[in-house]
Each structure stands twice: as structure tokens, then as C-alpha cells.
């Protein structure tokens, strides 16, 4: 049966003119901002370095698409908002993407990318994490005086029969439970885990590896580990105490803690009864769970609102006023949750739909590498601008999704960006900053 595809369209008259549309515009792309993604990549040497360090089991005599182009094609695509491999069956012919990847012919098909992802291994994951830490260290011109390592886990919903899929009672669904570690907005760890484990599983080992490498580079740096109550485990606390690492970690309330904090809780309640306004009273108690090796300092926030008592507890080995440690120290960890949302909502870190475990870990890493490029755009290219605090989705919309006509010949490629683009000065600023770097 003959299938006819409509190629031209008629729309209502505008100002007495006929309005027509057709897919005959030639080499046109909606991704003119890929040039900026490429600049961020060149600044970090991300794909070039990883391509040299990652193993490629393919027969060199039969390779059409080098490893570096596969990395760029997949990571740049995620930056531009293309989450599915199927998208690349069309994108592979996009001259903008071809230019950014530094190829003149069709890029890899979806099936080629799929085979490549399914060749992922534990060693590939280790290589990427090692590069993250080394790049983080190299980015500091002078040794930092203090580093805060934020730990958090999140749910990664599953909808198939992936390896390592388990039902999680708290989240009420089948999911993975990836662990992230950030230092500020800089990503250091994106570690995929099954969900049938304690949320703090392997956190101690990862912190140990990070601290040892960071101290190797900066022996005098002060390191603070920060996390919610899911990471309050004796092994992590004891290791930190023994290795001069500080911590601010949430502590789940229990009857013993509530009894110790009762004077503060009662004080907050009495103040609320007098003022009918939310009250917060800060203090501290000494507490040791049965499994702990010793008594530790616990910050108490006794809050009382129109909904009643709402006490919170944080265990720490830091000195200083209780309220400052809670408000300025512990609560700042909430910013990390925004970074995880950027990963999942803006860069598709939860697109772990492969069957094999290591392929899904590799997809998480590809998304995380895309985040690294976007964070570099924000930290260097957009510092001090209106998008200095923008999330990845906003940066993509305002800076990367630019309509462009492409003209390519043997001597050059011209990106004729849309004249109506509303942020040309911002675009010029980013170009200038990476050119000078």
C-alpha cells in the first residue's frame, strides 16, 4: 500500500497574505547553542580525555564511529534535551550536531549507540569517577580551606525487568537507589545501586576514597560531610572522628532523644502559646545510640507551629553555636536536592531502561557528564549574568535552543543564528569567556 506523507501545509491568511509551510528549508537546526556546549567540553577536555582512558573492545579495522564521537554525540544530545536513543536516527544527519562532534558524515545510529552502551563495565564507571575527582582538583588554582561533601540518594523508577530491580516500600515502586556526592554544585559521584539496601550502603567507603584523594592533593583542607538521617551510621561517624573529618548529619528522632530534648521542646511550646507565632528554640544534648562507640554532640531544633511540635536533630563533631550550625550549615544541604532534580528532570538521569546493570550505570554517568558540561557553562560562562543561578532546563531553553540555518562547504561551516534570538549579548558573553579561558 502506498503511504503518502504530507510535505506542505496551508494556514489561515495573515494580513491578506497566504501562509504556507513545508519541510524544504534545507540545513536548518534548532540547536545553534551546541557551539557553546562544545566550548565547555573543550575547556574541560572531557570527551577527549575520557576517550583516551576508556577501553574500546571493537575491532579497530571495523570502526566507523570513533569512541570520542560516540561520547560527544550522546552527551551533547542530552544537553540539548534528547533523552532517547531513537532521537539519534534523525539527529545523526543534523549538521549542527555533526559540526559539534567534529564529523562531516552521518553520526552513529540508535542501534550503534545501544550496542555501545551495553558494552559498559565496572572499569568504565571507575574511569569516569576518577576523572571527575581529578578535574575537580585541577580546577582549583589555590588550595581550598574548606570542602563540604553532600551525600544524598534518590529513587530512580523502573518500568521493566531490569537487572537489580527491587520494590522499595518507602517509595512504593520498583526503582534503583542511586547515590550522589556533590561539593557545592560540582558533581563527584553518581553511583547506581539497587533499592533493596540500606540508603547509606557504601557511603562510608566512597567518603573514605574521596577524602584520601582530596587530602593527598590538599593535606590541610578542612572536610565536612553532610547528609540526612539516612546516612547516620556508626561506621561513617567513627571513621570521620578517627580521620579528622567533620560531619553534620541528620538524626532520626526517637523516644530517648525526645526525652533529652524535652526542656527545649516545652520552652518552644510555651513561647508559641504566648505569641501564637511559629517558635524555634535551639540547643544541644549529648547522646549515644546503642551501636555507637561513644557519646556525641546532637544539635536540637525545637520548633512549634500551629500544627504542633516539630523537633529536629543533627549529630555533629563541629564546634560553634547550635542555631548557626543548623541554619547555615545543615540546612544548606537542601541545595543538593536541586542538583539532583536537574539531573533527573533536565538531563534524564532516570532514563535507566536498559536490561543490563552496567548499561544503566553508564546511562546515569552519561547524564551526569552532561550535567558537568552544563554546570561548567553556568559556573564559567554565565557567572554574574541573569542565568548565573538558572537550572539546566532554563539554560537549555534560553541559551542552547537557537534556530539556525547552516551553510557547510569545504572551507567552513556557517551558523546563521536566528535574528530574533532574544539573548545575543548573553551568547556573546559566554563565547568570550571560553575564548579567553
C-alpha positions as CSV (number, residue, x, y, z in Angstrom):
1,X,0.0,0.0,0.0
2,X,1.3,3.4,-0.9
3,X,2.0,5.7,2.0
4,X,1.8,9.4,1.3
5,X,3.4,11.9,3.7
6,X,2.2,15.5,3.5
7,X,5.1,17.9,3.0
8,X,3.4,21.3,2.6
9,X,0.7,22.9,4.7
10,X,-1.8,25.8,4.4
11,X,-2.6,28.0,7.3
12,X,-5.2,30.9,7.8
13,X,-4.5,34.1,6.0
14,X,-2.4,36.7,7.9
15,X,-2.7,40.4,6.8
16,X,-4.2,39.3,3.4
17,X,-1.2,37.0,2.8
18,X,-1.4,33.3,2.3
19,X,0.5,31.4,5.0
20,X,2.2,28.2,3.8
21,X,4.7,25.8,5.4
22,X,6.8,23.0,4.0
23,X,9.8,20.9,5.1
24,X,12.0,22.3,2.4
25,X,14.2,24.8,4.3
26,X,17.4,22.9,3.8
27,X,20.0,22.6,6.5
28,X,18.2,24.1,9.5
29,X,18.7,23.2,13.1
30,X,17.1,24.2,16.4
31,X,20.4,23.6,18.3
32,X,22.6,26.5,17.4
33,X,23.7,26.6,21.0
34,X,25.6,23.4,20.6
35,X,28.6,25.5,19.8
36,X,28.6,26.6,23.5
37,X,28.4,23.0,24.7
38,X,31.3,22.2,22.5
39,X,33.3,25.1,24.0
40,X,32.6,23.9,27.6
41,X,33.7,20.4,26.5
42,X,36.9,21.8,25.0
43,X,37.6,23.8,28.2
44,X,37.3,20.7,30.4
45,X,38.8,18.3,27.8
46,X,36.0,16.0,29.0
47,X,35.3,13.8,26.0
48,X,38.8,13.9,24.6
49,X,40.3,12.7,27.9
50,X,37.7,10.0,28.6
51,X,38.0,8.7,25.0
52,X,41.7,8.1,25.7
53,X,41.1,6.4,29.1
54,X,38.1,4.2,28.3
55,X,38.7,0.9,26.7
56,X,37.1,0.2,23.3
57,X,36.6,-3.6,22.6
58,X,35.6,-3.1,19.0
59,X,37.8,-4.2,16.1
60,X,39.8,-1.1,15.0
61,X,39.6,-2.2,11.4
62,X,35.8,-2.2,11.5
63,X,35.2,1.1,13.5
64,X,33.2,3.7,11.6
65,X,32.4,5.9,14.6
66,X,35.4,6.5,17.0
67,X,34.8,6.4,20.7
68,X,35.2,10.2,21.1
69,X,32.4,10.9,18.6
70,X,30.0,8.4,20.4
71,X,30.7,10.2,23.7
72,X,30.1,13.6,22.2
73,X,27.0,12.6,20.2
74,X,25.3,11.1,23.3
75,X,26.4,13.7,25.9
76,X,25.7,16.7,23.6
77,X,22.3,15.2,22.7
78,X,21.4,15.0,26.4
79,X,22.5,18.6,26.9
80,X,20.1,19.7,24.1
81,X,17.2,17.7,25.6
82,X,17.2,14.5,23.5
83,X,16.8,11.7,26.0
84,X,16.1,8.7,23.7
85,X,18.4,6.8,21.5
86,X,15.7,6.8,18.9
87,X,16.1,10.5,18.6
88,X,19.5,10.0,17.0
89,X,18.1,8.3,14.0
90,X,17.2,11.8,12.9
91,X,19.8,13.7,14.8
92,X,22.7,11.8,13.1
93,X,22.1,13.9,10.0
94,X,21.9,17.2,11.8
95,X,24.7,19.4,10.5
96,X,24.9,21.3,13.8
97,X,25.4,18.1,15.8
98,X,27.9,16.8,13.2
99,X,29.9,20.0,13.5
100,X,29.9,20.0,17.3
101,X,31.0,16.4,17.3
102,X,33.6,17.2,14.6
103,X,32.3,14.9,11.9
104,X,31.2,15.6,8.3
105,X,29.2,12.4,7.7
106,X,26.2,10.8,9.3
107,X,26.7,10.1,13.0
108,X,26.0,6.8,14.8
109,X,22.6,5.3,14.6
110,X,20.4,4.4,17.6
111,X,21.3,0.8,17.3
112,X,25.1,1.6,17.2
113,X,24.7,3.7,20.3
114,X,22.7,1.0,22.0
115,X,25.4,-1.6,21.4
116,X,28.0,0.8,22.7
117,X,26.0,1.4,25.9
118,X,25.6,-2.3,26.5
119,X,29.4,-2.8,26.5
120,X,29.7,-0.7,29.6
121,X,31.6,-2.2,32.5
122,X,32.7,-1.5,36.1
123,X,36.1,-0.2,34.8
124,X,34.3,2.4,32.7
125,X,32.4,3.6,35.7
126,X,35.6,3.8,37.8
127,X,37.4,5.7,35.0
128,X,34.7,8.4,34.8
129,X,34.6,8.9,38.6
130,X,38.4,9.1,38.7
131,X,38.3,11.8,36.0
132,X,35.6,13.8,38.0
133,X,37.8,14.0,41.1
134,X,41.0,14.8,39.1
135,X,39.2,17.5,37.2
136,X,37.8,18.9,40.4
137,X,41.2,19.1,42.0
138,X,42.8,20.6,38.8
139,X,40.2,23.3,38.6
140,X,41.4,25.0,41.8
141,X,44.2,27.5,41.3
142,X,44.9,27.6,45.0
143,X,44.2,25.0,47.7
144,X,40.7,25.5,49.2
145,X,40.5,25.9,53.0
146,X,37.2,24.0,53.4
147,X,35.2,21.5,51.4
148,X,31.7,20.3,52.1
149,X,30.7,16.9,50.7
150,X,27.0,16.5,50.4
151,X,25.6,12.9,50.2
152,X,22.1,12.0,49.1
153,X,20.2,9.2,47.5
154,X,17.1,9.3,45.3
155,X,14.6,7.0,43.7
156,X,15.0,6.0,40.0
157,X,11.7,4.5,39.0
158,X,11.7,1.3,36.8
159,X,9.1,0.1,34.4
160,X,10.5,-3.2,33.1
161,X,12.6,-6.2,34.0
162,X,16.0,-4.5,34.6
163,X,18.7,-6.3,36.4
164,X,18.8,-5.3,40.1
165,X,15.1,-4.2,40.1
166,X,13.5,-4.4,43.5
167,X,10.4,-2.9,45.1
168,X,11.1,-0.1,47.6
169,X,8.5,0.2,50.4
170,X,9.1,3.9,51.1
171,X,8.8,5.0,47.5
172,X,6.1,2.5,46.8
173,X,7.5,1.3,43.4
174,X,10.2,-0.7,41.7
175,X,13.3,1.5,41.5
176,X,17.1,1.9,41.7
177,X,18.6,3.9,44.6
178,X,21.5,5.9,43.1
179,X,23.9,7.7,45.5
180,X,25.2,11.2,44.6
181,X,28.0,13.2,46.1
182,X,28.4,16.9,45.4
183,X,30.8,19.5,46.5
184,X,28.8,22.7,46.1
185,X,27.4,22.3,42.6
186,X,30.3,20.2,41.4
187,X,29.4,16.5,40.9
188,X,31.9,13.9,42.2
189,X,29.9,10.7,42.4
190,X,26.9,9.2,40.6
191,X,26.7,5.6,41.8
192,X,23.8,3.4,40.8
193,X,22.6,0.9,43.4
194,X,19.7,-1.5,43.8
195,X,16.9,-0.4,46.1
196,X,16.9,-3.5,48.4
197,X,19.7,-2.0,50.5
198,X,20.2,0.5,53.3
199,X,20.3,4.0,51.9
200,X,23.8,4.5,53.4
201,X,25.2,1.4,51.8
202,X,28.8,2.0,50.5
203,X,28.6,5.7,51.6
204,X,31.4,5.2,54.1
205,X,33.7,3.6,51.5
206,X,33.0,6.3,49.0
207,X,33.7,9.1,51.5
208,X,36.9,7.3,52.5
209,X,38.1,7.2,48.9
210,X,37.2,10.9,48.3
211,X,38.8,12.2,51.5
212,X,42.0,10.3,51.0
213,X,42.4,11.6,47.4
214,X,41.5,15.2,48.4
215,X,43.8,15.2,51.3
216,X,46.6,13.8,49.1
217,X,46.2,17.0,47.0
218,X,45.4,19.4,49.9
219,X,46.7,18.0,53.2
220,X,45.4,20.9,55.2
221,X,41.9,21.2,53.8
222,X,39.0,21.0,56.2
223,X,36.4,18.5,55.0
224,X,32.8,18.4,56.2
225,X,30.5,15.5,55.3
226,X,26.8,16.4,55.2
227,X,23.7,14.2,54.8
228,X,20.3,13.5,56.1
229,X,19.4,10.9,58.8
230,X,19.6,8.1,56.3
231,X,23.4,8.4,56.5
232,X,23.7,8.5,60.3
233,X,25.5,5.2,60.6
234,X,28.1,4.4,63.3
235,X,30.7,3.2,60.8
236,X,30.7,6.6,58.9
237,X,30.7,8.6,62.2
238,X,33.5,6.6,63.7
239,X,35.6,6.8,60.5
240,X,35.2,10.6,60.4
241,X,36.2,11.0,64.0
242,X,39.3,8.9,63.5
243,X,40.4,10.8,60.4
244,X,39.7,14.4,61.4
245,X,36.8,14.7,59.1
246,X,33.8,16.8,60.3
247,X,30.2,16.0,59.8
248,X,26.7,17.5,60.0
249,X,24.3,14.5,59.7
250,X,20.6,14.4,60.4
251,X,19.5,12.1,63.3
252,X,16.1,10.4,63.3
253,X,14.1,11.2,66.4
254,X,13.3,8.5,69.0
255,X,11.9,8.3,72.5
256,X,15.3,8.8,74.1
257,X,16.2,11.9,72.1
258,X,12.8,13.4,72.6
259,X,13.2,12.9,76.4
260,X,16.6,14.6,76.4
261,X,15.3,17.5,74.4
262,X,12.0,17.9,76.3
263,X,13.0,21.1,78.1
264,X,13.7,22.8,74.8
265,X,10.6,21.4,73.2
266,X,8.5,22.6,76.2
267,X,10.1,26.0,76.0
268,X,9.2,26.4,72.3
269,X,5.6,25.2,73.1
270,X,5.2,27.8,75.9
271,X,6.5,30.6,73.7
272,X,4.1,29.6,71.0
273,X,1.1,29.7,73.4
274,X,2.1,33.3,74.3
275,X,2.7,34.6,70.8
276,X,0.7,32.3,68.5
277,X,3.6,32.6,66.1
278,X,6.0,29.9,65.0
279,X,8.8,29.4,67.5
280,X,12.2,27.9,67.2
281,X,14.4,27.1,70.1
282,X,17.9,25.8,69.6
283,X,20.1,23.8,72.0
284,X,22.2,20.7,72.2
285,X,22.3,17.4,74.1
286,X,24.8,14.6,74.4
287,X,23.6,11.3,73.0
288,X,24.8,7.9,72.1
289,X,22.8,5.2,70.3
290,X,23.3,1.6,71.5
291,X,25.6,0.8,68.5
292,X,27.7,4.0,68.7
293,X,31.2,3.8,70.1
294,X,30.9,7.0,72.2
295,X,28.7,9.9,73.1
296,X,28.4,12.6,70.5
297,X,27.0,16.2,70.3
298,X,23.5,16.5,68.9
299,X,22.0,19.8,67.9
300,X,18.3,20.2,68.7
301,X,15.9,22.4,66.8
302,X,12.7,22.6,68.9
303,X,10.1,24.0,66.6
304,X,6.5,24.6,67.4
305,X,3.9,25.8,64.9
306,X,0.1,25.8,64.6
307,X,0.5,22.1,63.7
308,X,2.2,21.3,66.9
309,X,5.7,20.1,67.8
310,X,8.3,19.6,65.1
311,X,11.7,18.8,66.7
312,X,14.7,18.1,64.5
313,X,18.1,16.6,65.4
314,X,21.6,16.8,63.8
315,X,24.7,15.0,65.1
316,X,28.0,16.8,64.6
317,X,31.6,17.0,65.8
318,X,31.9,20.7,64.8
319,X,32.1,23.5,67.3
320,X,30.0,26.6,67.2
321,X,26.6,27.9,68.1
322,X,23.7,25.4,67.6
323,X,21.5,27.7,65.5
324,X,24.3,28.7,63.2
325,X,25.3,25.1,62.6
326,X,21.7,24.1,61.9
327,X,20.6,27.1,59.7
328,X,23.8,28.0,57.9
329,X,25.4,24.5,58.0
330,X,23.0,21.7,57.9
331,X,20.0,23.3,56.1
332,X,22.3,24.4,53.2
333,X,22.4,20.7,52.1
334,X,18.9,21.2,50.6
335,X,20.6,22.9,47.6
336,X,21.9,19.5,46.6
337,X,18.4,18.3,46.1
338,X,18.1,20.9,43.4
339,X,21.1,19.5,41.7
340,X,19.6,16.0,41.7
341,X,16.4,17.4,40.2
342,X,18.4,18.9,37.5
343,X,19.9,15.5,36.8
344,X,16.6,13.7,36.7
345,X,14.2,16.3,35.3
346,X,16.5,18.2,33.0
347,X,19.1,15.6,31.9
348,X,17.2,12.4,32.2
349,X,19.3,10.6,34.7
350,X,16.4,8.3,35.4
351,X,16.3,7.0,31.8
352,X,17.7,3.7,33.0
353,X,15.6,1.4,30.8
354,X,18.4,-1.0,29.7
355,X,18.2,-4.6,30.8
356,X,21.8,-4.9,31.9
357,X,23.0,-3.4,35.1
358,X,26.2,-1.8,33.8
359,X,24.4,-0.3,30.8
360,X,22.1,1.5,33.2
361,X,25.0,2.7,35.3
362,X,26.6,4.0,32.1
363,X,23.4,5.9,31.2
364,X,23.5,7.5,34.7
365,X,27.1,8.5,34.1
366,X,26.3,9.9,30.6
367,X,23.6,12.1,32.1
368,X,26.0,13.1,34.9
369,X,28.7,14.1,32.3
370,X,26.1,16.2,30.5
371,X,25.4,17.9,33.9
372,X,29.1,18.5,34.2
373,X,29.1,20.4,30.9
374,X,26.0,22.4,31.9
375,X,27.5,23.2,35.3
376,X,30.6,24.5,33.6
377,X,28.6,26.7,31.3
378,X,26.9,28.1,34.4
379,X,29.9,28.4,36.6
380,X,32.3,30.0,34.0
381,X,30.2,31.3,31.1
382,X,27.2,32.6,33.0
383,X,28.8,33.8,36.2
384,X,27.3,37.2,37.1
385,X,24.6,37.1,34.4
386,X,20.9,36.7,34.7
387,X,21.3,32.9,34.3
388,X,24.0,32.6,36.9
389,X,21.7,30.6,39.1
390,X,19.5,29.1,36.4
391,X,18.8,25.4,36.2
392,X,19.8,23.2,33.3
393,X,16.3,23.4,31.7
394,X,16.3,27.2,31.7
395,X,19.9,27.3,30.3
396,X,18.9,25.0,27.5
397,X,15.8,27.0,26.7
398,X,17.4,30.4,26.7
399,X,20.9,29.7,25.6
400,X,21.1,26.4,23.6
401,X,17.9,26.1,21.7
402,X,18.6,28.6,19.0
403,X,17.2,28.3,15.5
404,X,20.0,28.4,12.9
405,X,20.5,28.0,9.2
406,X,23.7,26.0,8.4
407,X,25.9,26.5,5.4
408,X,28.7,24.0,5.0
409,X,31.3,23.8,2.3
410,X,34.9,22.6,2.1
411,X,36.4,25.6,3.8
412,X,34.0,26.4,6.7
413,X,30.7,25.9,8.4
414,X,28.5,28.9,9.0
415,X,25.8,29.0,11.8
416,X,23.3,31.7,10.7
417,X,21.6,32.2,14.1
418,X,18.1,33.5,14.2
419,X,18.0,37.3,14.0
420,X,15.1,37.3,16.5
421,X,17.0,35.4,19.2
422,X,16.4,37.5,22.4
423,X,19.7,37.0,24.2
424,X,22.5,37.8,21.7
425,X,24.5,39.7,24.4
426,X,24.4,36.7,26.7
427,X,25.5,34.4,24.0
428,X,28.4,36.7,23.1
429,X,29.4,36.9,26.8
430,X,29.7,33.1,27.1
431,X,31.7,32.9,23.8
432,X,34.1,35.5,25.1
433,X,34.7,33.8,28.4
434,X,35.5,30.4,27.0
435,X,37.7,32.0,24.3
436,X,39.8,33.7,27.0
437,X,39.9,30.6,29.1
